[in-house]
């Protein structure tokens, strides 16, 4: 039986497990990913996680600056593919690209559509204290994340989940379920239109989104810390330096002005959070106790 011929398009690490899974069952003839980007203090060029996975699997890699450029269109069209599967790529595909595969262009989105269309659905679910999330496989259309959905798969969100742990769970879920749905699509599975009246959106995250506003409620700040792990992280400022709060819990106590540092935690709008792991700019990760020992003037200070 001839294998389905697939072009895989993605950049972020969440798609790596899916790419491995697809390569075992289908003919993944090409991987399209973002260009190498400078990273680290030395700004050395680093390949995307998807490029590294493709090289590990000995799959040809294509890194166009613009996937919709004429050269890219010709290269993709010449592959005579059955499906184009996208997960966390970062560029919007033109109608010309969407028309290339024989069967369909498909997108794996990390939310239960039509909820959280856009660039940061995992973080949005955590910020909004949702009890569940999941993945959706949809047929791509010109409008962002608005195509009809073939299948959805749910997972619960635990109180301890972070952006990092939830991304890992959704990556595994995609690798397990999506290949089976592609076979259903080949057999004629019809997608179901989304309910536009229930659509919500989430934008790109920036480093500035990680700054803590101590006038907000405790539960919102704790959600922010969970959602933005590992990037962009959550932070405040102490003595003119960025102070990251990598993990925190709720402390039983109230009182004081927002941003005031007490021995047992930091005052918020309606309570106190206890930082469990902190890292001052240029320093190492420390517990609250160790940080106070090294910075005794932290107690009684007022954080921005």
C-alpha positions in Angstrom: 0.0 0.0 0.0 1.4 3.4 -1.0 2.1 5.7 2.0 0.6 9.1 2.2 3.2 11.7 1.1 3.4 14.5 3.6 5.2 17.9 3.8 5.6 18.8 7.5 5.8 22.5 8.4 6.8 23.7 11.9 9.4 25.4 14.0 8.8 25.0 17.7 9.7 22.0 19.9 6.0 21.1 20.4 5.9 19.6 16.9 9.0 17.4 17.3 7.1 14.4 18.7 4.5 14.6 16.0 7.2 14.7 13.3 8.8 11.6 14.7 5.4 9.9 14.8 4.5 10.9 11.3 7.8 9.7 9.9 7.2 6.2 11.2 3.8 5.8 9.4 4.0 8.1 6.4 6.3 9.3 3.7 7.5 12.7 5.1 9.3 14.0 2.0 10.2 17.4 3.3 10.3 19.4 6.5 9.8 23.2 6.2 11.0 25.2 9.2 12.3 28.6 10.3 15.7 29.9 9.6 18.6 29.4 12.1 18.5 32.3 14.6 21.2 33.8 16.9 20.9 32.7 20.5 22.9 32.9 23.7 25.5 35.4 24.8 27.7 34.8 21.8 24.7 35.0 19.4 25.6 31.9 17.6 23.2 30.6 15.0 21.0 27.9 16.4 18.7 25.6 14.3 15.0 25.2 15.2 14.0 22.2 17.3 12.1 20.9 14.2 15.3 21.2 12.1 17.2 19.1 14.6 14.5 16.5 14.6 14.4 16.3 10.8 18.1 15.9 10.7 17.9 13.1 13.3 15.3 11.4 11.0 17.3 12.0 7.8 14.5 14.1 6.3 15.3 16.9 3.9 15.0 20.4 5.4 13.9 23.6 3.6 14.2 26.9 5.4 12.6 29.7 3.3 12.6 33.3 4.6 9.1 33.5 3.1 7.2 30.3 2.5 4.9 32.1 0.2 7.6 33.3 -2.2 7.6 32.0 -5.7 10.6 29.9 -5.2 9.1 28.2 -2.2 5.8 27.6 -4.0 7.5 25.9 -6.9 9.6 23.7 -4.6 6.6 22.6 -2.6 4.4 22.0 -5.7 7.1 19.9 -7.3 6.9 17.3 -4.5 3.4 16.2 -5.5 2.4 15.7 -1.9 -0.9 14.4 -0.6 -1.0 16.4 2.6 0.7 19.4 4.2 0.7 19.2 8.0 1.5 22.4 10.0 2.2 22.7 13.7 3.6 25.9 15.4 5.3 27.3 12.3 5.0 31.1 12.7 4.1 32.2 9.1 0.6 32.4 7.6 0.3 30.3 4.5 -1.1 31.9 1.3 -4.1 30.5 -0.6 -1.5 29.3 -3.3 0.3 27.2 -0.7 -3.0 25.9 0.7 -4.0 24.6 -2.8 -0.8 22.6 -3.4 -1.5 19.2 -1.6 -3.9 16.7 -3.3 -6.0 16.2 -0.2 -5.6 19.1 2.2 -3.5 21.4 4.3 -3.9 20.5 7.9 -3.0 22.4 11.1 -2.5 21.0 14.6 -3.5 23.8 17.0 -2.9 23.5 20.8 -6.4 24.5 22.0 -10.0 23.4 21.8 -11.0 25.5 18.9 -12.7 28.0 18.4 -11.2 28.9 21.8 -7.8 30.6 21.8 -7.1 31.1 18.1 -3.7 32.7 17.7 -0.1 32.4 18.8 -0.3 31.6 22.5 -3.1 29.1 23.3 -1.2 27.1 26.0 -0.3 30.2 27.9 -3.9 31.6 27.5 -5.4 28.5 29.0 -3.2 28.8 32.1 -3.7 32.5 32.5 -7.4 32.1 32.4 -7.3 29.2 34.9 -9.0 26.8 32.6 -9.6 23.2 33.8 -8.9 21.6 30.5 -7.2 22.1 27.1 -6.3 20.0 24.1 -5.5 19.9 20.5 -7.5 20.4 17.4 -6.8 19.2 13.9 -8.4 21.5 11.3 -8.4 22.0 7.6 -6.5 25.3 6.9 -8.2 28.3 5.4 -7.0 31.8 4.7 -8.4 33.1 8.0 -6.2 32.3 11.0 -7.2 29.1 12.9 -10.7 29.4 11.5 -10.9 26.3 9.4 -13.3 23.4 10.0 -12.2 20.8 12.6 -11.7 17.1 11.9 -11.0 16.0 15.5 -10.3 17.3 19.0 -8.6 15.7 22.0 -8.8 16.9 25.5 -6.5 16.7 28.6 -7.1 18.2 32.1 -4.9 21.0 33.4 -3.5 20.2 36.8 -2.9 23.0 39.4 0.8 22.2 39.1 1.0 22.5 35.4 3.2 25.2 33.8 3.7 26.3 30.2 6.5 23.8 29.9 4.7 20.8 31.3 1.5 21.5 29.4 3.4 21.9 26.2 5.1 18.5 26.7 1.7 16.8 27.4 0.2 18.3 24.2 3.2 17.3 22.2 2.7 13.7 23.3 -1.0 13.9 22.7 -0.4 15.1 19.1 2.1 12.4 18.4 -0.4 9.7 19.6 -3.6 10.9 18.0 -2.9 13.0 14.9 -1.5 10.2 12.7 -4.7 8.1 13.2 -6.8 11.1 12.2 -4.8 11.6 9.0 -5.7 8.1 7.9 -9.4 9.0 8.6 -9.0 12.1 6.5 -7.6 10.0 3.6 -10.7 7.8 4.0 -13.0 10.7 3.6 -13.5 12.1 7.1 -15.4 15.4 6.8 -14.5 18.4 9.0 -17.0 20.3 11.1 -17.2 24.1 10.8 -16.3 26.1 13.9 -18.9 28.1 15.8 -17.7 31.7 15.0 -19.8 33.1 17.9 -17.6 31.3 20.4 -14.2 32.3 18.9 -11.6 33.9 21.2 -8.1 35.0 20.4 -4.7 35.2 22.0 -1.7 37.2 20.6 2.0 36.8 20.6 3.8 36.9 24.0 6.6 39.4 24.6 9.2 39.8 27.3 7.2 42.7 28.7 4.3 40.4 29.4 6.3 38.7 32.1 6.5 41.7 34.4 4.5 41.3 37.6 2.0 43.9 38.6 1.7 43.4 42.4 -1.7 45.2 42.5 -3.3 42.2 40.8 -4.9 39.3 42.7 -2.8 36.5 44.0 -4.4 33.9 41.8 -3.7 35.9 38.6 0.0 36.4 39.5 0.4 32.7 40.3 -1.2 31.9 37.0 1.2 34.3 35.3 4.2 32.5 36.8 2.9 29.1 35.7 1.9 30.3 32.2 5.2 32.0 31.4 7.5 29.1 32.4 10.0 28.8 30.7 9.5 31.9 28.5 9.4 34.8 28.9 9.4 34.1 32.6 7.9 36.3 35.3 9.9 39.1 36.9 10.0 42.2 39.1 12.7 44.7 39.9 14.8 44.9 43.0 17.5 47.6 43.4 17.4 48.3 39.7 18.0 44.7 38.7 15.6 42.2 37.1 14.5 39.6 39.7 12.9 36.5 38.2 10.4 34.5 40.2 10.6 31.0 38.7 8.1 29.3 41.1 5.8 30.5 43.8 3.0 29.4 46.1 0.2 31.0 48.1 1.1 32.1 51.7 -1.6 32.2 54.3 -1.6 35.9 55.3 -2.7 39.3 54.3 -1.8 42.9 54.9 0.4 45.6 53.5 0.8 47.5 50.3 1.1 45.7 47.0 4.8 45.0 46.3 5.9 45.1 49.9 8.3 42.3 50.8 7.7 40.5 54.0 9.8 37.7 55.5 7.2 35.2 54.4 6.5 36.6 50.9 5.4 39.5 48.7 2.1 41.4 49.2 -0.4 41.3 46.3 -3.8 42.9 46.0 -5.6 40.3 48.1 -2.9 38.2 49.7 0.7 37.1 49.8 2.7 34.9 47.5 5.7 33.0 48.6 8.5 32.9 46.0 10.0 29.4 46.0 12.7 30.0 43.5 14.2 33.4 42.6 17.1 34.6 40.4 18.5 38.0 40.5 20.0 39.4 37.2 23.4 37.8 36.8 22.9 35.4 39.7 22.0 31.8 40.3 18.6 30.3 41.2 17.9 30.5 45.0 15.3 29.8 47.5 13.6 32.7 49.3 15.5 31.9 52.5 18.9 31.9 50.7 18.1 35.0 48.7 17.2 36.9 51.9 20.4 35.7 53.6 22.3 37.2 50.7 20.2 40.3 50.4 18.9 41.2 53.9 17.6 44.6 52.7 15.1 42.6 50.6 12.8 42.5 53.6 10.8 45.7 53.8 11.6 46.8 50.3 8.9 47.8 47.8 9.1 46.0 44.4 8.2 47.8 41.2 
